[in-house]
Amino acid sequence: MLANRDPLFLTGVTFPPEYPASPETLVKLTVYDAKDKSQESSSFLGSATFSVGDLLRAKDQRLALNLRSSDGVCAAGTVVVSRLKMGEMEEVDVDHITTDIPAQKCPLVCESASHSCIDRENSPLTGPVFKNPVCKVYRFQTVDSKWMLVREQMEECTLSFSIPKQLLSLYIQEDMRRVQELRELGELSPHWDNLRKEVMTRYGGIISSYQETLAELDKMTVSGPGPSFKPSCCKAQKSLEFIPINLHTQRMRVTCPRKADAFYDIVTVGAPAAHFQGFKCGGLQRLLSRYEADKKSFSTAYQCIYYSPEHTAKAQEVLSAMSLLQPLISSLADQLLQAAQEHSTPGLRDALKNLSDKTEQFVHTLNDELVKSALLALHAARPGYVSKNQKQNQMQAGQHQGHLHQGLSANPGSGHNQSPVQSLPGHSPASESTAVCNNVEGSQTATRGEGGTLPLKRQDSIPHHKEYDEEEWDRVWASVAKSLNCVIAMVDKLQEEDNSKQEPIPEQQLADVITSHNPGDWREQLCPLVTRLKECVMEVVERAKRAMTFVLLQEAACSIPQGLLLQQRRDVVFSQALAALACGFVMRLYAGMEDKGFLKQLHLVGLVAQFESLLSTYSEEIGMLEDMEVGISDLHRVMFKITEAKTDELTDLQPLVCGRRDHFTVEVPLPRLAFQTLPEEIKEGKPLRVFPVLFNVGINEQQTIAERFGDISLQERINQKNFEILEAYYKSLSEKVPLECLPCFQTQTDLKELLETLGQNVVTKKRKNVEILWLAGTICRRLNGIRFTSCKSAKDRTSMSVTLEQCALLRDEHQLSKDYFIRALDCMRSRLTQGDVGQWDDPEAGTVAENKPASRHFYPIALLLVSSHLLVVWLILSLVFLLAKYQ
């Protein structure tokens, strides 16, 4: 301890799992005198050795050991070692912690952390994700002169690397699919073909870059488990740009007399940002706004079609929906055939209901004007489009006076076996099934009206496109619904036959519609209709996929190379944010497995994830905050799903990521026994939502400069926007979940009142209004949420915030004595309690501001004296920094 002639040095001891402690285990304690902390110079004072058995056999399980010098002669002091179990409380006679000068003592006790930390690391609920725990134990006095026991446990998270590696694999697969889809667009005119080649080349570069990064990350884990976090000194390293900085979890467990144990979790992580790419031009929020503003001019320069961000997002949504629904419809159709083969009426009914629901969802997804306009644009990009259009205009000019544009001819070979009646969406099965279903049976007979064709009727939901012959798309699109109607009609017929049993089958209109080869063989009668449905769905998917791929080609072509570079930056930031979110979700899930109210809230509404940011709105940290804003916002695209692990092996309990950029799902496997305790909705695979919110308040000297001379509108906008999200979440929660499901706190302030106070603080013009962060954190804990704290590197500012929050919780929730508040804060903030240099392999990790030179902003005076002008500038800058520092 500094400035103390009788120091009390306290630390915990962790025995690694590969070297379990036994009574014969020998422990050697070595004490050094740190001469200069900044230079890391120290001198040996003495050492002492004892066995675990000696400690266990000692009176009160405490040993007083004399430190001996290297020659074993001189005594350098005394070391007291004690064993302490969580839950054992001493209510009286514990003044051995303090001496005659209590203000100079830290109220800490020593703990052998092996019994608790090793159990947590080997636990099937924590071992796969959290590792390398570091424990510290404190003993503080309460207002009623009792003693509380407080344990801090900080751990690393394996998701720091596993989540980014999985995301990289998904990014590579998605981009490779995109390249393949571009190839499958077919023949394009020279202009569009050149743009396609350029886009494919760009995608190829991204794929190669991601593959190199993934290979570098794999090398780190080939020879062993590899690192579990990225230190801040590596934040600008390219091979680690997808990895979050200093991702750690911290749990404070409090044991008080006559009160149940309580624990408080928090995740600390460096701000998700693209440090390798830098912030010279700002962060994602500014770059994306500028990009959208300039994209129209790009589209003119590249002679391509401009699509708004909403259209691009819709195209990605359609592609994603088709990739999910098409295999699902095919699987449900097979289930229908299986039920038909088993002659199971209930199974047939259930399978048909599921098939109908998913098919209707599929048809509704494609009922969009964007699909039709994209088909027209793709048709116009084919070679010879202009000449064909002119030729058709000339041929039909005499028949349609006054029309400048006529429909384009349908693509040859598509839908030539379908009668025109199949282009009628929305007709009832009774009026259409003859033509459609006989076509399935192989007959080409169709009921025709006068002139040999039926008059075409159009759905109101499908707008008429004057420049494009929509009959072909309408035929294909509507054939899905028609085929489903045929399947429904056949299932109804089979069920009626089954109900009639031995009775003669009455004559029905349906008998004229559907011909069956064998009335007793359900599968044989359903198979042609189901096959036709699957073929129609596949044909629609192929056409719509090409159309949406062409939309995305416009997006990529109009934005070369800025758009793809922005996508890379967004991938990097999202990877860091998702790793942190997955870590927090798993930690919160493990902690709430026995909380029925929490599990009910989880599947009915979801969880709020509150990110507390301490970045300033000055210099390059503005770019970091702009990156972080977009990265946290993108987490809305993430769902969680809890699954049952195949085995209880740690490798089978690692969370898995699947999906694509517009939607990701994180699957969290649980051991069988733990999984069985979950509510049925969660066990059935219901997607679980997370609502991320970000609140930022800069607190350092740079923020002082920004508030006096700069612009803090970015911070104000972020806080206002995310307050609205938090308020909407609370409204939804209060409607669906009883307030009894939420945790109880000693402070009885109503949640609604806390939200109102937060809303007032968000709009109040006040410098460094840290009340926003405190209120947001309190609301998050009251809502069973997940807490995150971030700054540039998750070190100095983050540790200050976390320790202050922990001491405030001890004061407000556990009656920490006022006399102990400052001492508790000093103990938690001391370097020894935050981890040392060797432990974190980061020269800055765990340090506090006192280790930094106080006058680092004073530039060498010898250089400045060269010019009187420079001297004046130096004086002004030094004054500004001093005012900011001591504000």
Steps between C-alpha positions, in 0.01 A plus 500: 500500500629845418597740780465232765768368734288202602337390175226242469549322168204282404433277204320178410662177385360288218610143444466404132289192417800306372670544840228440760579595857542231764617504867852424377506793260776749582443872449789743486438869559757751374483871583670777302542867573387699195749784475358666189166380362540687172837331436379170649815479714483307829723336758459167678387527863439145607302180457309242702377148429207303643287202408124498451478236774671736746241767419208262546633368832585842642283666760226699330668384176742793517878492473747773599819451299829684531655624177859390465767658282687304238758382750224389737630705792340843506127543564342749261147502638196284556244349265160388631322237291139407571242276339161653443186335366225697338202516731693486828434829677663640809265745662726601787866514591627558149712802574811306400445648157576850620760646733534819694502698176198362311512772237823352370368145473309323227204296627605195298546138594698227330321216327622177352282513194557145384182352643274752331674594179588146393145381554369785286748435221419127483127554525314399183311830519809722514807305394434519124480879498681646803852420608806625690314648799669753726337541841531768766318497832423799722334540837314825565301632792130579469312784664390270786864403574463158337737369238428417141718283280552618142666296230598631159562240232625607160521249215596484138253387237573245229238667278750781437647279229240232427218739399715708259640183343150367438390836360797508264403156367142619449617819327716295264215259422255785439735688269583182309126439456464856378771445239332176390162676475658770284636231269154343478340824382555377150604695194509877544572788266869607482447795734336292772736211446801725562342634818430145614863398443621803695269423791603135502866605507431720802318221677791271422736743671280510811476122508878463474554756777252326731654160426845631593368647824321175586816301429699729733245452776503123448878493538464641851292201610674216311758421766272556800204692638656829394427846640165590649503876446669771298706751702475866412855511367376282209191704418642622166632158392336392175483128576312580823271777374188281537583418864355721779747681724543384860171310518458389863218416734488614860273371772470654845351261753386640833439294814330681785373386841137388502459570131519286187810529288480745211713532189544771242640430154654732247686453172791730421622539143679755286275705275414300184684694232720448193830608656709350221318703233528816707271798549648764273172536310276423798313190604225288349211731578659795317641288218166331432314832495750645257489185290121505464512866403758436228359173368266666251791672331686168500205334326508766228874461453478122474175512294317269737164513678480673837326304775434655839628334819144382564489324162838342558394380844177364351696307236718345769189420702337324202813299432526401865131407521522287186809320623314412821151430367581296189671210681240524777212468252674205336546331837137560600383361166698183567341479844159524335586208271629300795174557689308398187701179475418420863128581442518727807212746486623717793853498359367593158301786645791639703748470214259672262445787744874559538553474125218746430634753752853496363387507138274800564792673672716419198245645255451810714876563510516510122195721460714811474540760230879483540504145365304598189704812431822304548381238250441780250844647568664162458311441175616838375860405578491200268683527164281629218235646729474828307458338160239260631309780661506709186398204288205417724390865504499501121306174477232607745476869407202440274307302760549731800469860400625757746722261700871582497619188683384142468569192706816313435486148369530226760828314535497194272461168670339631819151387585419373150306202640274719715163613383406868523261419782800444721571872493189568705605544863238484771231294324310240693596133454151412377525725194862431411599157622384329180750680284781507751478156658441318171815666379678337798366162392659550164198619303532814296125557492384832632162664506508785256259776433412672179801548283685208657632684804363606834482869581780597739409625844756663725529526877477850640816426702705460181537841335492515122839590347443673170854447373526130571296195407417381848298199385799274511595596857135492607464150357800370688423687818131404509570137411633449852164593655312297239712193562442536872124522436520172311682336789241631746215375281654155474559477876137600560387229260715237667372594844139483381564156354655391827205631698249324280689171553286218358216723385469565128681815405246763394542682177683829559617782286854427619488160330485678167793715594753249629546157350661235719665185374439307820252630756670302775853631441520849646863556424460404135219750457679781682845451355444668157337802663768538765771460236336770292487732805870449568585564134298822498671620818841421352421686179383807691813488718728489198335796330470713813857416603634625168292817530617577853859414411476755221383761753800426718721519191380858453581574863851358469562653157391847611725490804827360373726514693357706787201277571696177534762669718221626724358146514839373615514764772148415607588129514795576728298715740205260508731206574636673809153605615348153450782329694431731795123453476528121482728503802253711698200292393663173602609647833150631571338172392724291725425729792122486447445129435306460826310828473158418356407866464814572302440203267142614444620849414765352271260318268206741520681830441877454493785669683637851490877530451622837623837618372657775708759694301750745646645623170553870448361689203845634414770400252512136388264386775220660299569244230502221758164614633358516146622146438359382830161658434454308175643178645264504799205588277580206270456265796125536447548247219608233749279234656594240760382143520562253782560141394574171672865401470582167338726409791628665815847536349630856512545509122128430450402784734659780295250752357456481123417776250299449182328724245605783272573870534137609515414246771712291736397242757722403793425150628592443864520128587423390855560164670201267491411535868514880486309510172214295642432765767423771241147610402346311209506805274878524531550125463298507178757737349318831525732783385599723789540872438752742642446877498837678495516859620801732516551795734815708478642767730860608453680550831866575425681827438444470125126511560548826690660650189221361282229651720667841511633533148358211300175322417323241714190461282601142415486402867169678552342332197620154605365538852164633383454227238589217737286640780202463267596135435533434874167668568328290232653183647368585846153563358500163324633327811238651729224381265619139470684415821383555862726736690542226762732324256752782529769494769448675835735773619530689825445828321126516443505762226239414239632398159271739324631783716859401421420508128345843529807628683725349234294667227538835670876458535536399137354830377666713769802701389755411766872437475615145568157397618602161646153476655391365160734205533405431860126509426535285188705242690252492788206455261684223318558303821139554607390360161709181528721638225860448395751771597799600291757770567739625232758761432781513247679191636286389797770593752531827691161663451322165498659383825417833665136468395465134601655545843289810572186313398593203721560718805175687435316166488659400831390830650145503363415129510715363784536795742873551460625732773576852385840478666585204279376635167818685402721225635303237308533708186875541550546128556309399188689757295845404622726347240533173688126444500460572131770259379871549440708541190609143466150367542341681209801526269410863448714777644194715558248243619386544856680829556342822613564859413764540769746297293491747217733799499311804618671738261495301179335790316797727567707484187882534518564864580834502321325446167237761567744775599627509142213726411310747713186416305533133587555592862174695506319205340652267755389720788144516368479124444644426842248733662213332317615154606547610859152651511357182351689277740398680817148590393 
